[in-house]
Amino acid sequence: MILTVENLTSFHRQVREARQADVCVVYTGGFPSLTVLRALRHLLRAAPTPPRLFHWGDVDAGGARIAGHLEDSLGTAVVPHLMDASTVRRFGRAGRAGDVRALSRRPGAVGIIARTIAETGLLLEQEAVDPVPVGNASGSVPHQRGG
């Protein structure tokens, strides 16, 4: 598995607190640079079996666009990590979401994230959620940072 992480603090916490031997964690720095995309393409091609690609970022319009950019650039599906409606309801905050209607009609991770924003009416900064191992996000209850 590969997990891309949008925020540097969350990246460091993920690799320290939720380390998994079978997961390659890649920091994107927001929208991934061409170099990061090249590295991800190489990882996807070099794997003996096609790895699942997860993405952990902010649940806002920008986070949805980043997930979509990864899907479009890499030609593979992205699975949102800790970006689900339950997590957003628990840790999210009201804010200016902007118009996510067009994004919500898109397939894949973009649509999933945009529909979560529309459904909950909340936004989520990923730093508000403690990391969990990839594949354990659904069905587990993340803990609020510092709580």
Buried (B, 14 or more C-beta within 10 A) or exposed (E): BBBBBBBEEBBBBBBEEBEBEEBBBBBBEBBBEEEBBEBBBEBBEEEEEEBBBBBBBBBBBBBBBBBBBBBEBBEBEBBBBBBBBBBBBBBBEEEEBEEBEEBBEBEBBBBBBBBBBBEBEBBBBBBBBBBBBBBEBEEEEBEEBEE
